[in-house]
Amino acid sequence: MSRTTVDKANPETVASARVVVLHTALRKRDDVARLSKLLGDDRRRTETIYAAVGSDRAAVVQAEALGIGCIVPDFRPPEDVVSEVQAVLSRKMGKRLANCSKTVARAVESGDALFRQLGVAMRANKPLRLDAVGLVAKAIGEATLQEGLSGWLEAVQLHHSGTCRHILTVAGHACAFGRFLDMHESDVAMLAQASLLHDVGKLFIPISVLEKSGPLTDTERAAINTHCERGAAALVSGGVTDQHIIAAVRDHHEYLDGSGYPRGIKQARIGPLTRMVTIADIYSALTEERAYKAAMTPRQAIGVMLDLKGKIDERLFAEFRSMVLLPVFEAKRRPAGHAGGKRKPCLRDGCHPLDAIRDSAA
């Protein structure tokens, strides 16, 4: 997101913008001519929003004459401008998803809707739609099973929000990991739900800080570091009662050696669900492209995570490493050579997934 004046706007800046929001009087003939040249007819009609300045009717008329498709009068609140921006981005994402399977497209779109619903509910201190979290978790599970992890990750990259992309990426990795370990479907669903919620505390933090292209200030970093506890508190106030999921949201930045945050807990105090979400979270962050860094390859990310010895669960990481370094990056099932059969449910009992017995009837 960048901000500039009309006279300083250039073709490169305008072309790279997903949505153009104009907040200017539109009285200068040169400004109107420049905007008309910078923004083609289609972009003015479908991707440009005019936020009216004061009660300047002449400017609104000028915006209409330019062919701007969305005009927000001055009496409407700023939140309405944000909603209009979101609507444009959602339409554009829908067009991109047209080339994906219906299962994957529906899962990404439902994840996007959930992301927005959670933000609205949390900021208004209203109950969270827990049924929606479960439905999206199920949709992601079906999408990763049908298209494989790689197909899911490719589709998620079409989303316009870096924060939402990350949440959906972590959920995909967690689902694939659970299946790779032959975990019970109820545990895979629980992994997906915890992953979808693990960063909800970031919805309280301004997007300008979350997706900042440059280095964070100490104040900004401190604000981001509050997201674990704020997210857990929001889940509790929003009606979540599952203590394992609340713990995963609160503790996914904790390390086994006690060097993590926010509480500096260690070892047995960090449950298996949290340990799995932590691994999926770290790997996803390393392999995602951000405004301030390029994406790492799977091998590069695994190399970085090898330096976290003593901080993350080594047994789980060894399995995760095997999964992501498979020649075909799919991970629908465990590779040949591993014992078959689904494990019995274990996460709600606090049992380590690799210690969970297998269900001989599976």
Buried (B, 14 or more C-beta within 10 A) or exposed (E): EEEEEBEEBEEEBBEEBEBBBBEBBBEEEEBBEBBBEBBEEEBBBBBBBBBBBEEBEEBBEBBEEBBBBBBBEEEEEEEBBEEBBBEBBBEBBBEBBEEBBEBBBBBBBBBBBBBBBBBEBBEEEEEBBBEBBBBBBBBBBBBBBBBBBBBBBBBBBBBBBBBBBBBBBBBBBBBBBBBBBBBBEEBBBBBBBBBBBBBBBBBBBEBEBBBBEEEBEEEBEEBBEBBBBBBBBBBBEBEBEBEBBBBBBBBBBBBBBBEBBBBEBBEEBBBBBBBBBBBBBBBBBBBBEBEEEEEBEBEEBBEEBEEBEEBBBEEBBEBBBBBBEEEEBBBBEBEEEEEEEBBBBBBEEEBBBBEBEBEEEE
